[in-house]
Amino acid sequence: MARRFPFQIGRAPDCALALDDSGVFDRHATLTVHRRESIVLSIQQGALASLNGEPIQTAALKNGDVIGLGAAKVRFTLAGARQRSQRWREVATWIGLGLLCAAQIAIIYFLIDY
């Protein structure tokens, strides 16, 4: 699971995804984020790779793509986005709206008696 980019794939033990399959270079491929819109797979010069069976050097990845690196096959999938709870912000908003309504009612009663 990639949590930080660039994400290295290869045979080297310090790669984020270490593959021991034949034909995999020490630093075979790198995943990077391009303009916060897509994840791009870049292959090291001289290394062989395929995306959904087609040879590539660089490609933007889509959910479900199958990446071939030497003898290894890796499926690229995107996890569901986690949304942080907004419960306290919502409660504070409703309390604020309640106080605003109470203040408006108090102003109306003040003006009627004035």
C-alpha positions in Angstrom: 0.0 0.0 0.0 1.5 3.3 -1.1 1.3 6.0 1.6 4.2 8.2 0.4 5.3 9.2 -3.0 7.6 8.6 -4.9 6.9 4.9 -4.4 9.8 2.7 -5.6 9.2 -0.9 -6.9 12.2 -3.2 -7.5 14.5 -5.9 -6.2 16.4 -3.6 -3.7 15.4 -4.2 -0.1 14.8 -0.5 0.5 12.1 -0.3 -2.2 8.6 0.3 -0.9 7.5 -2.8 -2.9 10.4 -5.4 -3.0 9.9 -8.0 -5.7 12.2 -11.0 -6.0 10.9 -12.2 -9.4 13.2 -12.8 -12.3 13.7 -9.9 -14.7 13.0 -7.3 -12.0 15.7 -4.6 -11.7 16.9 -3.1 -8.3 14.8 0.0 -9.0 12.5 -1.2 -11.7 9.7 1.4 -11.5 8.6 4.5 -9.7 5.1 5.7 -8.9 4.6 9.4 -8.6 1.7 11.8 -8.2 1.2 14.1 -11.2 -0.5 17.4 -10.4 -2.5 15.7 -7.6 -4.7 14.3 -10.4 -3.2 11.0 -11.4 -0.6 8.4 -10.4 2.1 8.0 -13.0 4.2 4.8 -13.5 7.8 5.4 -14.8 10.0 2.6 -15.8 13.8 2.6 -15.3 15.8 3.0 -18.5 16.5 -0.5 -20.0 13.9 -2.3 -17.8 10.9 -4.0 -19.4 7.4 -3.4 -18.2 3.9 -3.7 -19.5 0.5 -2.2 -18.6 -2.4 -4.4 -19.4 -0.2 -6.4 -21.7 1.1 -3.4 -23.7 4.8 -2.4 -23.4 5.3 1.0 -21.7 8.0 3.4 -20.4 5.6 5.9 -18.7 1.9 5.7 -18.2 -0.9 7.2 -16.0 -2.5 4.4 -14.0 -6.2 3.6 -13.7 -8.0 1.5 -11.1 -7.6 -2.2 -11.9 -4.6 -1.9 -14.3 -2.2 -4.9 -14.4 1.4 -3.9 -14.3 4.0 -6.4 -15.6 7.5 -6.0 -14.2 9.8 -8.7 -15.4 8.1 -12.0 -14.4 6.0 -10.2 -11.8 2.4 -9.1 -12.3 1.0 -6.4 -9.9 -2.6 -5.1 -10.0 -3.0 -1.4 -9.3 -6.1 -0.6 -7.2 -7.3 2.5 -5.4 -8.6 2.2 -1.9 -11.8 4.0 -0.9 -11.2 7.5 0.5 -11.6 7.9 4.2 -13.6 10.9 5.4 -12.9 12.4 8.7 -15.8 12.8 11.1 -17.3 16.3 10.9 -19.6 15.6 13.9 -18.2 18.3 16.2 -18.3 20.9 13.4 -21.9 20.1 12.7 -22.8 20.3 16.4 -21.1 23.6 16.7 -22.9 24.9 13.6 -26.4 23.9 15.0 -25.6 25.4 18.4 -24.5 28.6 16.7 -27.7 28.7 14.6 -29.8 28.1 17.8 -28.0 31.0 19.6 -28.6 33.3 16.5 -32.3 32.5 16.5 -32.6 33.1 20.2 -30.8 36.4 19.9 -33.1 37.5 17.0 -36.2 36.6 19.2 -34.7 38.6 22.1 -34.1 41.6 19.8 -37.7 41.4 18.5 -39.1 41.3 22.1 -36.8 44.2 23.0 -38.0 46.3 20.0 -41.7 45.5 20.7 -41.4 46.8 24.3 -39.4 49.9 23.2 
